[in-house]
């Protein structure tokens, strides 16, 4: 995992002084005086301790020099230490304060442009219908194709606009629709939408939504067709049934009147939904269930029955990356036997249904399901999984080789810093024990997988690992006289004095066990998450 994706960059100096990135000048001065006094070399008599104190005192002074200078602090917040040491910002090209400010203004404008770009969201889908019987008859494998696309833009805090289109070709015929929608939040509990479309389904309409209570909402819409002038009235009611379940009722009045009742349920491991819909001359019942087998794969089963539909669909999917997912589905019904391949990336979808046969032959139907499923599991077990395990292991070894010296140096620096903190940490610990205050009994920082297992386990044994560092002393050192400990949000914890990064490139967490007022507590926080203890929610 790319370290840069873990959280905000360029915060090591703030961690060194245990400051928030938004700290005021007075807070920076106060922190500097506190830590400079704690690490001043004159406090130590032994030569080796004096050398350690001198090195850490120099780090404190360098951090204060940067953070106390407005120009240097601005450059550090944007570029990090590399920006301060390179010739671009402070060298001959930008050796005047005006030039530095002009460069920072240019970067601010670039960030504004990036912020505006983030307000635009795109989505789309390509559906390519294929038919094996058509191909065998010499008519080509393609039966039809459709494309949809939409762009959404946030005009202001309360208003947004969406523009989209749909093109479809089926055999020798085709058509398209262009749509536009404007949405405005009237208040915190109500909104209104205006929509218009041109093409095969030209219409104009308005729709309003209101939150009726903390758990229910209602939507009412009115649309008029520009082709025949017919009116369509729609109403829907939604209610939150529980933390993970909701239900809805939809009523449509017009040329194609209908009523539908449905529900949805979703949690971390599974999702399910069902709906019953009745029209003037038709009905449709559908349901689906999806189970997440792991963080990367899921299985799915769905079924539909209606006036002109009867089908069962089973299959599964796998997450290829943070933004990409592939899925294979097998459908059998009165329309025939179909394979469906899907690729989802971001807001884009590619869907390819392939009609294998219109005849429901039991042998063919079984083979169409069993053969590809068996092939996938065989490839996964003997080819795909071994390949990824070997690749990940190789990457881990390469990363360990590249960072081994860096980790050793970091651990050595952390151990030296902890030697300086030991006396003060012990004194604070004794004082807190006397008053029943906050005492850190165990603190580990490092690989999130290892620490998550420790947090989930009730074992009290001291676990050591190459990707974890013990930071009990630094945290006891940071406990305030009032019996509180605060690590600021947005600051990477490896920069705190007495910490180091034991596993560069991997996501990290901080695990803390502590006692307060005679009770035992424990907490696990992410690398950039705020830590504020004691808290009743942490009690074991």
Secondary structure as UniProt FT lines:
FT   HELIX           3..5
FT   HELIX           12..16
FT   TURN            17..18
FT   TURN            21..22
FT   HELIX           25..38
FT   HELIX           41..43
FT   HELIX           47..67
FT   HELIX           70..79
FT   HELIX           81..85
FT   HELIX           87..90
FT   HELIX           92..94
FT   HELIX           97..117
FT   TURN            118..119
FT   STRAND          120..131
FT   HELIX           132..136
FT   TURN            137..138
FT   STRAND          142..154
FT   STRAND          159..170
FT   TURN            171..172
FT   STRAND          173..185
FT   STRAND          190..199
FT   TURN            200..201
FT   STRAND          203..211
FT   STRAND          216..225
FT   TURN            226..228
FT   STRAND          231..240
FT   STRAND          245..253
FT   TURN            255..256
FT   STRAND          258..266
FT   STRAND          270..279
FT   STRAND          283..292
FT   STRAND          297..306
FT   STRAND          310..319
FT   STRAND          324..333
FT   TURN            334..335
FT   STRAND          336..345
FT   TURN            346..347
FT   STRAND          348..357
FT   HELIX           362..379
FT   HELIX           380..384
FT   HELIX           385..435
FT   STRAND          439..447
FT   HELIX           448..456
FT   TURN            466..467
FT   STRAND          468..470
FT   HELIX           472..478
FT   TURN            481..482
FT   STRAND          485..487
FT   TURN            489..490
FT   HELIX           493..495
FT   TURN            497..498
FT   TURN            504..505
FT   STRAND          508..516
FT   TURN            517..518
FT   STRAND          519..526
FT   TURN            527..528
FT   STRAND          531..533
FT   HELIX           536..538
//
